[in-house]
Amino acid sequence: MQQVTDPVTREVIKNALMSIADTMALTVVRTARSAVIKHGMDFSTSLFNAEGLQVAQGLTLPPHLGSMAPALEGVMNAFGDDVLPGDIFANNDPYEGASHLPDIFLFKPIFKNDVLIGWSCCIGHQTDIGGRVAGGNACDNTEIYQEGLIIPPIKLYEKGELNKAVWRILEKNVRVPDKVLGDVQALLAAVRFGERDFLRLVDDYGLEEIKSYMTDILDTTERLTRAEIELLPQGEWEFTDYIDNDGIDPEPIAIHAKVKIAGGEFFVDFEGTSPQAKGSINPNFAYTKSNVYAVMKCLIDPAIQSNSGFFRPFNITAPEGCFVNPQHPAPVAARGLAGFRICHTIFGAMAQAMPGKVPAAWGGGEIGVSWGGYHPNRKAWVYLEFANDGPRGGGPNLDGADGLAAPILNMANTPIESIESEQPLLVERYGFVPDTGGAGKYRGGLGIEREFRLLAEEATFQLRSDRSDFTPWGVMGGKPGTPTENYLNPGTDREEKLPGKTLRQLKKGDLYRVVQAGAGGYGDPLEREMYAVADDVEQEKLTPDYVRREYGVVVDPKTLALDVSATEKLRAEMGASKT
């Protein structure tokens, strides 16, 4: 293999590979059928070399960073040398490398002169994958067989010919085949695009040169990542965060991590984490590792490329059968929630390692909801949404953002116009909730409330949420955010406060209301600039009573005028009472 000596050419090829992966992602957005993909952006694209090492990831979902390689490994282990031009493989089996059943992975091998030179890959979250509950994310499933159609590594296309039997099985096992098959076709378009442009790159530079540069790109990423880790404080730190419950067992689930940084190596040990849950919020180990990688992408140089070279400095371990490393046949469909809490646990440990540099916890109760039912003509409808507008935690020099996706996500919300035009749902309320962000020198972002009214005669409603019992934590003296709250028919004689994980049958006119958790604050609230507090009151983000109680700031409730002298006096009294 040719020795790489030209860093300029390496950068050109690296960026060309990234551009191909990004354009694959845009292909999915432009051609997908379902809201969760075309609006929510719950998918990812990637390119691999012939050995199954990731060389580029597209612009979408960071927690998929470490999920692609194990899923491809499952395919390569299953088929060995039986990989031919024109083949396209599918996999959604979490126990053969995939993530959870709703995520269908597609892998297209790339050949040059009948020699395997790479892989074009895509993953997309399907609106439905069959199973006992529409949307495929019911928290009360107790084994993976209840969650939907399991697709082990299999050839969807063989030598360029569609495997019609597999296609027919998929069509007949989902409630909304037009959406699901349409989305799979979008993924197919993306992997074909990736193959085409990868081959064009090979034609431009030559096969041996591309292979050599891809190896160098991975090695360079590893060196850069290790160099960044070496700059971090050296030592060991531990942190525990909690999930309220799994929807079956009322006991909280502890996620405990010991983080060790030694030279250019980053170690995470999840010993001390609760056993795997009965319900389906378990994350498989590949997803656990993906979320650790995503945290570190937030804490070191963001310009470092996302590829297999990035993974090499990490040593992540967890006991078999614990919550973050469940064993078959544990259900895992609703594992997204666990991913957020894994991230909070690692961030919590790193906040000790890097005081003054790590923000407070974001909302972390990100809502996953699905409705499913039948139109009068008996055609099924399913709407799946992940509320990806949870607030950010206050940081070392700025307030937490209101209504922005978690720092490990690049997802978005479905526009209300799209929801109401395509589904029998009416969105009656959508906005910020005052006084929900944790108080601090830099306050936490505000929680968001939403109200959905069912217009169909009846529907199955599934809810996955958290942070009702264990609220988002603050740092450096900042206060925690407020809890997540879920209600059915609020303000009526049928009002019911819902558990965070629940499954219900709803009737026409029923109203679901959610108030997402507010994010944690950063620093002592008494150190927040009083004029910034008054500005928050004027913008209706905080109320006069709240700022008086939490910030020691006196604002006239009628005129909203700041009383500077009264504020200085009150803050002095509050400060004295703390010592």
C-alpha positions as CSV (number, residue, x, y, z in Angstrom):
1,M,0.0,0.0,0.0
2,Q,1.3,3.5,-0.9
3,Q,2.7,5.5,2.0
4,V,0.7,8.6,2.8
5,T,2.8,11.7,2.9
6,D,0.6,14.5,1.8
7,P,-1.6,16.0,4.6
8,V,-3.3,18.3,2.1
9,T,-4.6,15.4,0.0
10,R,-5.6,13.6,3.2
11,E,-7.8,16.6,4.2
12,V,-9.3,16.8,0.7
13,I,-10.2,13.1,0.8
14,K,-11.4,13.2,4.4
15,N,-13.8,16.1,3.6
16,A,-14.9,14.4,0.4
17,L,-15.9,11.3,2.4
18,M,-17.7,13.5,4.9
19,S,-19.5,15.3,2.1
20,I,-20.7,12.0,0.6
21,A,-22.1,10.9,4.0
22,D,-23.8,14.3,4.4
23,T,-25.3,14.2,1.0
24,M,-26.6,10.7,1.7
25,A,-28.3,12.2,4.7
26,L,-29.9,14.9,2.6
27,T,-31.1,12.2,0.2
28,V,-33.0,10.6,3.1
29,V,-34.5,13.9,4.2
30,R,-35.8,14.6,0.7
31,T,-37.2,11.2,0.0
32,A,-38.5,9.8,3.3
33,R,-42.2,9.4,4.0
34,S,-42.5,9.5,7.8
35,A,-42.3,12.5,10.1
36,V,-39.9,10.8,12.5
37,I,-37.3,10.7,9.7
38,K,-38.0,13.6,7.3
39,H,-38.8,16.1,10.2
40,G,-37.4,14.5,13.3
41,M,-34.1,13.5,11.6
42,D,-33.9,10.2,13.5
43,F,-31.5,8.5,11.1
44,S,-27.9,8.5,10.2
45,T,-25.6,7.7,7.2
46,S,-22.0,6.5,7.1
47,L,-19.2,5.1,5.0
48,F,-16.9,2.2,6.0
49,N,-13.8,0.7,4.5
50,A,-13.7,-3.0,3.4
51,E,-12.7,-4.1,6.9
52,G,-15.8,-2.6,8.5
53,L,-14.1,0.5,10.0
54,Q,-16.1,3.6,9.9
55,V,-14.4,6.4,7.9
56,A,-17.2,9.1,7.8
57,Q,-20.5,9.8,9.4
58,G,-23.2,12.1,8.1
59,L,-24.6,15.2,9.7
60,T,-27.4,13.7,11.7
61,L,-27.6,11.7,15.0
62,P,-24.4,11.5,17.2
63,P,-25.6,8.5,19.3
64,H,-25.6,6.5,16.1
65,L,-21.8,7.1,16.0
66,G,-21.0,3.9,17.7
67,S,-24.0,1.9,16.6
68,M,-23.2,1.5,12.9
69,A,-20.0,-0.5,13.3
70,P,-21.5,-3.3,15.5
71,A,-24.5,-3.7,13.2
72,L,-22.2,-4.0,10.2
73,E,-20.0,-6.5,12.2
74,G,-23.2,-8.6,12.7
75,V,-23.7,-8.7,8.9
76,M,-20.0,-9.5,8.2
77,N,-20.0,-12.3,10.9
78,A,-23.2,-13.8,9.4
79,F,-22.2,-13.8,5.8
80,G,-18.4,-14.0,5.8
81,D,-17.2,-14.1,2.1
82,D,-20.8,-14.4,0.8
83,V,-20.9,-10.7,-0.1
84,L,-21.4,-9.9,-3.7
85,P,-21.8,-6.9,-6.0
86,G,-25.4,-5.8,-6.0
87,D,-26.1,-7.2,-2.5
88,I,-27.8,-4.9,0.1
89,F,-28.0,-6.2,3.7
90,A,-30.6,-5.4,6.4
91,N,-30.3,-5.8,10.2
92,N,-32.3,-4.6,13.1
93,D,-31.5,-7.3,15.7
94,P,-30.1,-5.7,18.9
95,Y,-28.4,-9.0,19.8
96,E,-26.6,-9.2,16.4
97,G,-25.1,-5.7,16.6
98,A,-28.1,-3.5,15.8
99,S,-29.7,-0.9,18.1
100,H,-33.4,-1.5,18.7
101,L,-36.0,-3.0,16.4
102,P,-37.4,0.3,15.0
103,D,-34.0,1.1,13.7
104,I,-33.5,-0.7,10.4
105,F,-29.8,-0.7,9.2
106,L,-29.0,-1.1,5.5
107,F,-25.5,-1.9,4.3
108,K,-24.4,-1.9,0.6
109,P,-21.0,-3.3,-0.1
110,I,-19.0,-1.3,-2.6
111,F,-17.0,-3.2,-5.2
112,K,-14.3,-2.1,-7.7
113,N,-13.3,-4.7,-10.3
114,D,-15.2,-7.4,-8.2
115,V,-13.1,-6.5,-5.1
116,L,-14.8,-5.3,-2.0
117,I,-13.4,-1.8,-1.2
118,G,-16.0,-0.4,1.2
119,W,-19.5,-0.1,2.6
120,S,-22.3,2.5,2.2
121,C,-24.6,2.4,5.3
122,C,-27.8,4.0,6.6
123,I,-30.0,3.6,9.6
124,G,-33.5,4.9,10.0
125,H,-36.1,4.8,12.8
126,Q,-39.3,3.4,11.5
127,T,-42.7,4.7,12.4
128,D,-43.8,1.1,13.2
129,I,-42.1,-2.2,13.3
130,G,-45.1,-4.4,14.3
131,G,-45.3,-5.8,17.8
132,R,-48.0,-5.5,20.3
133,V,-48.2,-1.7,20.4
134,A,-48.3,0.9,17.5
135,G,-45.0,2.7,17.2
136,G,-42.9,0.0,18.7
137,N,-41.8,1.8,21.9
138,A,-44.0,0.5,24.6
139,C,-42.2,0.6,28.0
140,D,-44.2,-2.3,29.4
141,N,-42.9,-5.0,27.0
142,T,-41.0,-7.6,28.9
143,E,-39.2,-9.4,26.1
144,I,-37.9,-8.5,22.7
145,Y,-40.4,-10.7,20.9
146,Q,-43.2,-8.4,22.0
147,E,-41.5,-5.4,20.4
148,G,-41.9,-6.2,16.7
149,L,-40.4,-7.8,13.7
150,I,-36.8,-9.0,14.3
151,I,-34.7,-8.8,11.1
152,P,-31.4,-10.7,11.6
153,P,-28.6,-9.9,9.2
154,I,-30.2,-10.8,5.9
155,K,-29.9,-9.9,2.2
156,L,-32.6,-7.5,1.2
157,Y,-31.1,-7.4,-2.3
158,E,-29.0,-10.3,-3.7
159,K,-26.9,-9.6,-6.8
160,G,-29.1,-6.6,-7.6
161,E,-32.4,-8.4,-7.2
162,L,-34.9,-7.6,-4.5
163,N,-35.6,-10.4,-2.1
164,K,-39.4,-10.2,-2.5
165,A,-40.1,-12.6,0.3
166,V,-38.3,-10.3,2.8
167,W,-40.0,-7.3,1.4
168,R,-43.4,-8.9,1.7
169,I,-42.7,-10.0,5.3
170,L,-41.8,-6.5,6.2
171,E,-44.9,-5.1,4.4
172,K,-47.3,-7.5,6.2
173,N,-45.8,-7.1,9.7
174,V,-46.1,-3.3,10.1
175,R,-49.3,-1.2,10.5
176,V,-48.3,1.5,8.1
177,P,-46.5,-0.2,5.2
178,D,-46.7,2.9,3.0
179,K,-44.6,4.9,5.5
180,V,-42.2,2.1,6.4
181,L,-41.5,0.8,2.9
182,G,-41.3,4.4,1.7
183,D,-38.7,5.1,4.4
184,V,-36.7,1.9,3.5
185,Q,-36.7,3.0,-0.1
186,A,-35.3,6.4,1.1
187,L,-32.5,4.5,2.9
188,L,-31.9,2.4,-0.2
189,A,-31.5,5.6,-2.3
190,A,-29.0,6.9,0.2
191,V,-26.8,3.8,0.2
192,R,-26.8,3.7,-3.6
193,F,-25.8,7.4,-3.7
194,G,-23.0,6.6,-1.2
195,E,-21.8,3.8,-3.4
196,R,-21.9,5.9,-6.6
197,D,-19.9,8.9,-5.2
198,F,-17.4,6.7,-3.3
199,L,-16.6,5.0,-6.6
200,R,-16.2,8.4,-8.3
201,L,-13.7,9.3,-5.5
202,V,-11.8,6.1,-6.2
203,D,-11.8,6.9,-9.9
204,D,-10.4,10.4,-9.2
205,Y,-7.5,9.3,-6.9
206,G,-7.0,5.6,-7.5
207,L,-8.0,2.6,-5.3
208,E,-4.7,2.1,-3.5
209,E,-4.4,5.7,-2.7
210,I,-7.9,5.9,-1.3
211,K,-7.3,2.8,0.8
212,S,-4.0,4.3,2.1
213,Y,-5.6,7.6,2.9
214,M,-8.5,6.1,4.7
215,T,-6.1,4.2,7.0
216,D,-4.2,7.5,7.6
217,I,-7.5,9.3,8.3
218,L,-8.4,6.8,11.0
219,D,-4.9,6.9,12.5
220,T,-4.9,10.7,12.5
221,T,-8.3,10.8,14.2
222,E,-6.9,8.5,16.9
223,R,-3.9,10.6,17.5
224,L,-5.9,13.8,17.7
225,T,-8.4,12.2,20.1
226,R,-5.6,10.8,22.4
227,A,-4.0,14.3,22.4
228,E,-7.2,15.9,23.5
229,I,-7.7,13.3,26.2
230,E,-4.2,13.9,27.5
231,L,-5.1,17.5,28.0
232,L,-8.0,16.5,30.4
233,P,-7.4,16.2,34.1
234,Q,-5.9,12.9,35.0
235,G,-7.5,10.7,37.7
236,E,-10.7,8.9,38.6
237,W,-14.2,10.2,39.3
238,E,-17.6,8.6,40.0
239,F,-21.2,9.7,39.5
240,T,-24.6,8.1,39.7
241,D,-27.8,9.3,38.0
242,Y,-31.2,7.7,38.0
243,I,-34.1,6.8,35.8
244,D,-37.4,7.2,37.7
245,N,-38.5,3.6,36.9
246,D,-39.1,1.3,34.0
247,G,-42.8,1.4,33.9
248,I,-43.2,-2.0,35.5
249,D,-41.1,-2.0,38.6
250,P,-41.6,1.2,40.7
251,E,-38.0,1.2,41.9
252,P,-35.6,3.7,40.4
253,I,-32.8,2.5,38.1
254,A,-29.3,3.6,39.1
255,I,-26.7,4.2,36.4
256,H,-23.3,4.4,38.0
257,A,-20.1,5.1,36.2
258,K,-16.4,5.3,37.3
259,V,-14.5,7.5,34.8
260,K,-10.7,7.2,34.7
261,I,-8.4,9.3,32.5
262,A,-4.9,8.1,32.2
263,G,-2.7,9.6,29.5
264,G,-4.5,9.3,26.2
265,E,-6.8,6.6,27.4
266,F,-10.4,7.1,28.6
267,F,-11.9,4.4,30.8
268,V,-15.6,4.0,31.8
269,D,-16.7,1.2,34.1
270,F,-20.4,0.8,34.8
271,E,-20.0,-1.6,37.8
272,G,-22.6,-0.7,40.4
273,T,-25.3,0.0,37.8
274,S,-28.8,-1.6,38.5
275,P,-29.6,-4.9,36.9
276,Q,-31.3,-5.0,33.5
277,A,-34.9,-3.7,33.7
278,K,-38.1,-5.8,33.2
279,G,-39.4,-3.1,30.8
280,S,-38.1,-2.0,27.5
281,I,-35.9,1.0,28.4
282,N,-32.7,-1.2,28.5
283,P,-30.0,0.1,26.2
284,N,-28.0,-2.6,24.5
285,F,-24.2,-2.3,25.0
286,A,-23.5,-0.9,21.6
287,Y,-25.9,2.0,22.3
288,T,-24.4,2.5,25.8
289,K,-20.9,2.9,24.2
290,S,-22.4,5.2,21.5
291,N,-23.6,7.6,24.2
292,V,-20.2,7.7,25.9
293,Y,-18.7,8.7,22.6
294,A,-21.3,11.3,22.1
295,V,-20.5,12.9,25.5
296,M,-16.8,13.1,24.6
297,K,-17.6,14.7,21.3
298,C,-19.1,17.6,23.4
299,L,-16.0,17.9,25.7
300,I,-13.1,17.8,23.3
301,D,-12.3,19.5,20.0
302,P,-15.5,19.2,17.9
303,A,-13.5,19.4,14.7
304,I,-12.2,15.8,15.2
305,Q,-13.9,13.6,12.8
306,S,-16.4,10.9,13.8
307,N,-14.9,7.6,12.7
308,S,-13.5,4.4,14.1
309,G,-10.2,6.1,14.9
310,F,-12.2,8.1,17.5
311,F,-13.3,4.9,19.3
312,R,-9.8,3.5,19.9
313,P,-8.8,5.5,23.0
314,F,-12.0,4.4,24.9
315,N,-12.2,1.4,27.1
316,I,-15.9,0.9,28.2
317,T,-16.9,-2.0,30.4
318,A,-20.2,-3.1,32.1
319,P,-21.2,-6.3,33.9
320,E,-23.3,-8.6,31.7
321,G,-26.9,-8.4,32.8
322,C,-26.7,-4.9,34.2
323,F,-29.0,-2.2,32.9
324,V,-26.5,-0.8,30.4
325,N,-25.5,-4.3,29.1
326,P,-28.7,-6.3,29.1
327,Q,-28.8,-9.9,27.9
328,H,-31.2,-11.6,25.5
329,P,-34.2,-11.6,25.5
330,A,-34.4,-8.3,27.3
331,P,-36.6,-5.7,25.6
332,V,-34.7,-2.6,24.4
333,A,-37.1,-0.6,22.1
334,A,-37.5,2.4,24.5
335,R,-33.8,2.6,25.2
336,G,-33.4,6.2,24.0
337,L,-34.3,7.4,27.5
338,A,-31.5,5.4,29.0
339,G,-29.1,6.9,26.5
340,F,-29.8,10.4,27.8
341,R,-29.2,9.2,31.4
342,I,-26.0,7.5,30.5
343,C,-24.9,10.8,29.1
344,H,-25.9,12.7,32.2
345,T,-23.9,10.2,34.3
346,I,-20.7,10.7,32.3
347,F,-21.3,14.5,32.2
348,G,-21.8,14.4,36.0
349,A,-18.4,12.6,36.5
350,M,-16.7,15.0,34.1
351,A,-18.2,18.0,36.0
352,Q,-16.1,16.8,38.9
353,A,-13.0,16.4,36.7
354,M,-13.5,19.7,35.0
355,P,-15.2,22.0,37.5
356,G,-16.3,25.3,35.8
357,K,-16.3,23.8,32.3
358,V,-19.2,21.3,32.2
359,P,-22.8,22.6,32.0
360,A,-25.7,21.5,34.2
361,A,-28.0,18.7,33.2
362,W,-30.3,19.4,30.3
363,G,-34.0,18.4,30.6
364,G,-33.3,14.7,30.1
365,G,-37.0,13.7,30.2
366,E,-37.3,13.8,26.5
367,I,-40.8,12.6,25.6
368,G,-41.5,9.7,23.3
369,V,-45.1,9.4,22.4
370,S,-47.1,7.4,19.9
371,W,-50.7,7.3,18.9
372,G,-52.1,4.5,16.8
373,G,-55.5,3.6,15.5
374,Y,-57.7,3.0,12.4
375,H,-59.5,5.3,10.1
376,P,-63.1,4.6,9.3
377,N,-62.0,2.6,6.2
378,R,-59.9,0.4,8.6
379,K,-56.6,1.7,7.3
380,A,-54.2,2.1,10.2
381,W,-52.6,5.3,11.2
382,V,-49.6,5.7,13.5
383,Y,-48.0,8.9,14.7
384,L,-44.6,8.7,16.5
385,E,-42.9,11.7,18.0
386,F,-39.9,12.4,20.2
387,A,-40.1,15.8,21.7
388,N,-36.6,17.0,20.9
389,D,-36.9,20.5,22.2
390,G,-36.0,19.9,25.8
391,P,-34.0,22.7,27.4
392,R,-30.2,22.9,27.9
393,G,-28.5,23.3,31.2
394,G,-26.9,26.5,32.3
395,G,-23.2,26.7,31.4
396,P,-20.0,28.4,32.6
397,N,-20.7,31.6,30.7
398,L,-24.2,31.5,29.3
399,D,-27.8,30.5,30.1
400,G,-29.2,27.2,29.0
401,A,-31.0,27.4,25.7
402,D,-34.8,27.2,25.7
403,G,-36.3,24.7,23.4
404,L,-33.2,23.2,21.8
405,A,-32.4,19.6,21.3
406,A,-30.1,17.8,23.8
407,P,-26.4,18.5,23.1
408,I,-26.0,14.9,22.0
409,L,-28.8,15.2,19.4
410,N,-29.2,16.8,16.0
411,M,-32.9,16.1,15.9
412,A,-35.8,18.4,15.4
413,N,-39.6,18.5,16.0
414,T,-42.3,17.8,13.6
415,P,-44.0,21.0,12.4
416,I,-47.5,21.4,13.8
417,E,-48.9,21.9,10.3
418,S,-47.5,18.6,9.3
419,I,-49.0,16.8,12.4
420,E,-52.5,18.3,11.9
421,S,-52.6,17.8,8.2
422,E,-51.5,14.1,8.3
423,Q,-52.8,12.8,11.6
424,P,-56.2,12.9,13.5
425,L,-54.6,15.1,16.2
426,L,-54.9,18.8,17.1
427,V,-52.1,20.6,18.8
428,E,-53.8,23.1,21.1
429,R,-50.8,24.4,23.0
430,Y,-47.0,24.6,22.5
431,G,-44.8,27.0,24.4
432,F,-42.4,27.7,27.2
433,V,-43.4,27.3,30.8
434,P,-42.1,30.1,33.1
435,D,-40.1,29.3,36.3
436,T,-39.1,25.8,35.1
437,G,-35.4,26.3,34.5
438,G,-33.1,25.7,37.5
439,A,-32.0,29.0,39.1
440,G,-28.3,29.9,38.8
441,K,-25.8,32.6,37.9
442,Y,-26.7,31.2,34.4
443,R,-30.2,29.7,34.6
444,G,-31.3,26.5,33.1
445,G,-33.4,26.5,30.0
446,L,-37.2,26.5,30.3
447,G,-39.3,23.4,30.0
448,I,-41.8,23.2,27.1
449,E,-45.5,22.3,27.3
450,R,-47.6,20.7,24.6
451,E,-51.2,19.7,24.4
452,F,-52.5,17.2,21.9
453,R,-56.2,16.5,21.4
454,L,-57.4,13.2,19.8
455,L,-59.8,13.7,16.9
456,A,-60.2,10.1,15.9
457,E,-62.8,7.9,17.6
458,E,-60.2,6.0,19.6
459,A,-56.5,5.3,19.7
460,T,-53.8,3.5,21.6
461,F,-51.5,6.0,23.3
462,Q,-48.0,5.1,24.5
463,L,-45.8,7.4,26.6
464,R,-42.2,7.3,27.5
465,S,-40.9,10.1,29.7
466,D,-38.7,10.6,32.7
467,R,-37.2,13.2,35.2
468,S,-40.4,13.3,37.3
469,D,-38.7,12.0,40.4
470,F,-35.0,12.7,39.8
471,T,-34.9,16.2,38.3
472,P,-32.1,17.6,36.2
473,W,-29.2,18.5,38.4
474,G,-27.4,21.9,38.7
475,V,-23.7,22.4,39.1
476,M,-21.4,24.9,40.9
477,G,-24.3,25.9,43.3
478,G,-27.0,26.0,40.6
479,K,-30.5,24.7,41.4
480,P,-32.1,21.7,39.8
481,G,-34.8,22.1,37.1
482,T,-38.4,21.3,37.6
483,P,-39.9,17.8,37.1
484,T,-41.6,16.4,34.0
485,E,-45.4,16.3,34.3
486,N,-47.9,14.4,32.1
487,Y,-51.6,14.8,32.3
488,L,-54.7,13.4,30.6
489,N,-57.7,15.8,30.3
490,P,-56.2,18.5,32.5
491,G,-58.6,21.1,34.0
492,T,-61.6,18.7,33.7
493,D,-63.4,16.4,36.1
494,R,-61.5,13.6,34.3
495,E,-58.1,15.0,34.9
496,E,-55.5,12.3,35.6
497,K,-51.8,12.7,36.3
498,L,-50.1,10.0,34.2
499,P,-47.1,7.9,35.1
500,G,-44.0,8.6,33.0
501,K,-44.3,5.3,31.3
502,T,-47.8,4.3,30.4
503,L,-50.1,2.7,27.8
504,R,-53.7,3.8,27.5
505,Q,-56.7,3.6,25.2
506,L,-57.9,7.1,24.4
507,K,-61.3,8.3,23.1
508,K,-62.2,11.1,20.8
509,G,-61.7,14.5,22.5
510,D,-59.2,13.2,25.1
511,L,-56.4,15.8,25.7
512,Y,-52.8,14.9,26.5
513,R,-50.6,17.6,28.2
514,V,-46.9,17.3,28.9
515,V,-44.7,19.8,30.7
516,Q,-41.1,18.8,30.0
517,A,-38.5,19.0,32.8
518,G,-36.6,22.3,33.1
519,A,-32.8,22.2,32.9
520,G,-30.4,22.6,35.8
521,G,-28.8,25.9,36.6
522,Y,-25.1,26.8,36.8
523,G,-23.6,28.8,39.7
524,D,-25.1,30.7,42.7
525,P,-28.4,32.3,41.8
526,L,-27.5,35.3,43.9
527,E,-24.6,36.0,41.6
528,R,-26.8,36.4,38.6
529,E,-26.8,40.0,37.2
530,M,-30.0,41.5,38.6
531,Y,-30.8,43.2,35.3
532,A,-30.6,39.9,33.5
533,V,-33.2,38.5,36.0
534,A,-35.4,41.6,35.4
535,D,-35.1,41.0,31.7
536,D,-36.3,37.4,32.1
537,V,-39.3,38.7,34.0
538,E,-40.1,41.2,31.2
539,Q,-39.8,38.4,28.6
540,E,-42.2,36.2,30.8
541,K,-39.6,33.5,31.3
542,L,-39.7,34.1,35.1
543,T,-42.3,35.5,37.4
544,P,-41.8,38.3,40.0
545,D,-42.6,35.9,42.9
546,Y,-40.1,33.3,41.6
547,V,-37.2,35.7,41.1
548,R,-37.8,37.2,44.6
549,R,-37.6,33.7,46.1
550,E,-34.8,32.2,44.0
551,Y,-32.7,35.1,43.0
552,G,-33.4,37.7,45.6
553,V,-34.4,40.2,42.9
554,V,-37.3,42.5,43.6
555,V,-39.5,43.3,40.6
556,D,-42.8,45.2,40.8
557,P,-45.5,42.7,39.7
558,K,-47.5,45.4,37.9
559,T,-44.9,47.6,36.2
560,L,-42.1,45.0,36.1
561,A,-39.7,47.7,37.2
562,L,-36.6,46.5,39.0
563,D,-36.1,47.9,42.5
564,V,-32.3,48.0,42.8
565,S,-32.1,49.1,46.5
566,A,-34.6,46.5,47.6
567,T,-32.8,43.8,45.6
568,E,-29.4,44.7,47.1
569,K,-30.9,44.5,50.6
570,L,-32.7,41.2,50.0
571,R,-29.7,39.6,48.4
572,A,-27.5,40.7,51.4
573,E,-30.0,39.1,53.8
574,M,-30.2,35.9,51.7
575,G,-26.4,35.6,51.4
576,A,-26.0,36.1,55.1
577,S,-28.5,33.3,55.9
578,K,-26.5,30.9,53.7
579,T,-23.3,31.3,55.8
